[in-house]
């Protein structure tokens, strides 16, 4: 993908509103929504040339679509990436970004702290195809160094991690991976593109569930993979084209509307999250608060180095285990119980029984996902309404 000189000089907020726009002959203000599957050609020769890649243009919407292309272009401008492909879901982005570049005999090193479905892809699916996998404590560089070897092709991580908001040193992992020619894939959902720029830190590939902050309003599913042109065009594209994890044009259009307000939403959600983290940290019924924007986070210095803001996400542990956690959730009136995140509405979930329920007890313990842990995605509600709701729920524990 190529960006115009004007777009390259825009600042982030302007790129989120205008980036990649390609208007039809009607000169519409909002991006056009092209709900077509196929395209017609002026001649048989033109069709042949387009299929051979000798003529620019669209062939089939499983491969590319004008509305989806605008979304991809805007994401590239936001991330500083050369190219991108949008996918139907975040998990489609993760799976495709990994699977397109490994084969039997290759090796993947991944941080142990992953979203449950990501962990299944790494730990269960990949070995079925003869791909070796090593899971490491992502916060310990010596484990990455020991695990990465000559046949390592991919290093995969989240930072901050889901749900315990651990941070992994992206720059150091990338340096280790590049010594053997491995690519680093980072799931950047918890940090958002507003607060963290993995490509600038040395990562090769970024994956998003655009369902989360990018749409951020509970409307539709989507994902995106961003990298350099060599990876997207020569490694990723054939896998994408033939397996078909394509983002629908309507969902792409919805994501474009979400991008227009992404910066505003994430900044306000982060301000709310910081205040809520401070409120919870001082409460007698809270055993632990985990928030990268607070100085008591174990990796606060790393957060300051590689993130520009604290995140919209909070993890905290209530005293009394699962029974207290459930009483707390059931007492909430404003904050909604949902396993989604990054929404304009504040959402809370109990990871041990939802997003990470398929991990065995030993693995959950190793990741500090205990029965009293709750994950809170902070929304755009009035901060006083949120803190009052949390206070009432904490009172219900007793």
N, C-alpha and C positions, 0 to 999 in steps of 0.2 A: 504493500500500500504506500501511496505517496500523499503527503500533506502539502497544501499550498503554503507559500511563504508567509502569507498573512496569518494563517492558522498557527503556524509554528511560533509566531511571536505573540500570540494571545496568551494571557494568563489563564490559570486553571478554571476559574469561575466562568470566564467567557467561552472557553473550549467546551464546557459542560452544556452551554446553551446553544452554541452555534456550530460546534465542530463537526466536520464531515457532511454537512448539509448539501444535498444535491436536488435542486428543484426541477420539477417538470416544466413543460411549456406553459403551464397555467400560473406559475409564479406563486404557489401557495406559501403561506407563512409557516405553518406547521409542516413537518416532514410528511411526505405522501406515504400512504399505506398500500403496498402492492401485494394483494392477496392472490397472486397468480402462481401456478405451478410451473408453467412452461412459457416459452418465448418463440416468436416466429422470425423467419429469416427472409431476406430479400431474394435469395436464390439458393439453389443447391450448393453452389460454390461457396457462398457465404456461410452456410451451415457447416460445410467441410472445414473451412478456415477457422471457424469459431471452435469446433471440436478439437482441431489440431493446435489450438492456442495461438494461431497466427493472426487472429482478429479479436479485438476486445469486445466483450458483450456477455450477456447471460445465456446460459444453456438450459438450466433446470434448477428449480428452487431448492432442491436437496443439496446442490453444490454451492449456490450463491443466489442472493435476491437483493434487489435495490434497497429495500428498507433495512434488511439485516446488514447490508454493507455500510450504511450510514452509522448504525450502532457500533459495528466493529471499528470503523474509522474514528469515531468519537472516543472509544475506549483507548485506541492507540495514542491519540493526542493526550489523553489524560495521563496515561502511564509512561509516555515516552517510548512506546514499543514500535517496532517497525511493522508488525503485522499481527492480525488476530483472526480467530474464527469463533463465532458464537455457536453455542450448543443448546440443546433442549433443556438441560438441567445442570446444576453444579456438579453432580456426580458423573454426568456424561462428560463434562470437561475434564474432571480428574482421571476418569478411566481412559479416555482417548489420549490425553497427554502422556500417560504412562505407557499404555499398550502399544502405541504407534512406534515406539523406539526400542522395544525389548523383544528378545526371542529366547528360545530354550538355550540354557547355558549362561545367560546373562545374570547379573546380580543387581538387586535393589537394596539400598540402605534407607531406612525411614525412621523418623522419630516415633517413639512408642506412643506418645500422646497425640492421638488423632481422633477425629470424628468417627463414630462407630462404622459407618459405611465405608469411609476411606480406609479404615483399619482392615475391613473385610476384603477390599480390593487388593490391598498389599499382602495381607497375611494368608488369605484363603484362595482368592482367585488366581493370582500370579503364579503360585507354586504348581497349580494344575497344568500349566503350560511349560513346566521345566525351568522356571525362573527362580533362582535362589533369592531369599529375602533375609535380611538381618534387621532387627529392630533394636534401637539404641535409646538411651536416655538422651534426648535432644539437647539438654542443657549442659551435657558433659562432652567437651570437645575431644577428650581422650578416647571416648567410645566411638565417635565418628572416625577418628584417625585410625583406630584399630580395625574398624569394620570395613572401611573403604579399601578396595583392592583393585588389581588390574582389570578384572572383568566387571567391575561396578559401572553401570550405565546411567543409573538414575539415583539421585538423592531426593527424598520427598519429605516435606515438613509443613507444619502450620506454625505461625508465630504472629500473635499470641495463640496458644493452643486452646482447643475446645475440649472440656469446659473450664479448665483450671487456670487459664491465662498465664501459663508459663511462656517465657520468651526464649527464643533460640537465636544465637548469633549468626545471622544470615551471611555476613561477610566471611566469617571464619569457615563455615561449612562450605561455602562456595569456593574458597581458596583450596580447601582439601579436595573437593570433588574435581576441580579443574586440573589438579595434578595428574589425575588418571584419565582425563577426558570425559568425565561423567557430567551430565547436566543436572542442574538443581531446579526442582519444581517447588514452588511455594504456594500454598493456599493462603491467600491474603484477606480472607473474609473478615476476620475479627478486627484487623487493623484498618481495613477499608483503604481505597486508593487515596483518600484524603490525608490519612495519617502515616502511611508507609509506602515507600517506593522501592520494591524489592530489586528491580533491575539496576537501580543506582547502587545497591548494596552488593551486587555481583551475581544475583540469581539469574537463571537463564529463561525460565518459564514461569508465568503467573497464571493461576487458575482462580476463578471466582464462581461461586453460586450467585448469579446476578438476581436471583430470587430475593436475596437478603437486602442489603442497604441500597443497591442500585435501583431495583424496583422500590423496595422499602415501604410498600403500602398494601401488601397482602393481596396482590392482584394476579400474578402469574409466575410461572417457573422460567428459569433460564440459566445459562452459564456462558463462560467465555474463557478462551485460552489465548494468552498474549506472549509473544516471543519475537525473535528476529525473523527476517524473511526466509533465511535458509531453513530454519526449523519448520515454520508454518508451510512453506511451499514444497520443500523437498522431503520432509519427514512426516509431517502431520496430515497434509492435504489428502493424499491417496486413502489413508485409513478413514478419514472423515467422510470423503466422497462415497466410498463403497459401503461403509457401515451405517451411515445415515443418522447420526445424532444431532439433527439439524434444528436450530431455533426457528420457531414459526414467525412469519413476518408480523403478525399481530402482536406477539409477545415482544419482538424487537422494537416495535413502535411504542409499546408501553414502557419498555426499558428506557427509550429515548426521553420520554416524558419524565421518568424518574431521575435521569441524569441531570435534568435542568435544575432540580432542587437538591441534588445530592449534597453539595457543599453546605448549604444552609441547614439541611436536616442533620447531617453528621455532627456539625459543630454544636448545634443546640443539644442534640442527644448526648454528646460528650460532656457538655457543661452540666446537664442534669445528672449524668452518671457520676461525675466527680462529687457533686453535692450529696448524692445518695450514698456513695461509698463512705464519705466522711460521717454521715448520719449513722449508718450501720456500724461503723467501726467503734463508735462510742457506746453502743447498746449492750446491756448486760447479758442479753440472751444470744448474742452473736459470739461464736467461738473463734471465727477467723474471717477476715475480709481480704479478698484478692482483687486488686485493681492496679494496672500498670502505671496509672497516673499519680499514685500515692508513694511517698518516700519509704513506706514500710513494705512495699513489694520487694520480694527477695532479689529481683533483677532490675531494680529501679534505674540504676546507672545505664544498663543496656537499653532500657526503654527510652531514656533520654537521648541515647546515641543514634538509635535507628527508627524511632517513631517521633512524629511531630505532635502527637496528642495521645491522650490516655486510653481511648476506645470507648465505645458505647456499651460495652459488656462488663458485667461484674459477676464474680463468683463469691459466694459466702456460705459459711457453715453455721447452721443453727445448733444450739445445744439440745441434746435429747434424741438425736438420730432421726430415723425415718418417720417415727410417729410425730415428732415435733415438726419436721419438714412438711408433712402432709397437712397437719393442723394449720400451719402457717399458710400454705398455698390455698387451702379451702376457705380461709378467712379473708382473702383478698377480694376486693370489690372493683377496684379500678384497674389494677394490673391483671392481665389475662393469663390463664394457664395455656401454654402452647409451646411446642418444641421448635417453632420457627424463631428467627431472630432478625435483627436489623430493621424492624418494622417501625412505622410511626407510632404504633401502639406499644406500650410496655408489655413485655411477655416474659413469663417465668416458667422454668421446667426443672424437674428433679432428674438429673442425668442418670443416676443409678437405675432408674426404672423406666427411662425413655430412650434418650439418644445413645446411651452406652450400656443398655441392658443386656446386650449379647456378649459383652465381655464377662469372663468368669470372675469370681470374687477376688481371686489372687491378682488378676490384671487390674481390676478396678482399684484395689488397695495400692498397687504399685504406682498408679497414676493419681493417688489421693482423691479418687472419686468415692467418697464415703457416703453413708446413708443420710447424713445431715447436710450434704452439699446441695446448693441450689444455684442455678445459672439465671441471671436476670439480664434481659436485653432492654435497655432503657429507651423509652420513646419520647414523644414530644408533648406529653401532657404537662400541665402546670406542676412545677416542682413541689409546691405545697400539697397538692392533691396526692402526689406520689408518696411523699414522706408520711402524710397522715394515714394513707392506706397501709404502708409498711408498718407503721407504729401500731395500728389496730391489729394487724396480723401477728406481730410479735407478742402483743398482749394475750392473744388467743393461745399461744403456746403453753402458758402457765395454767 
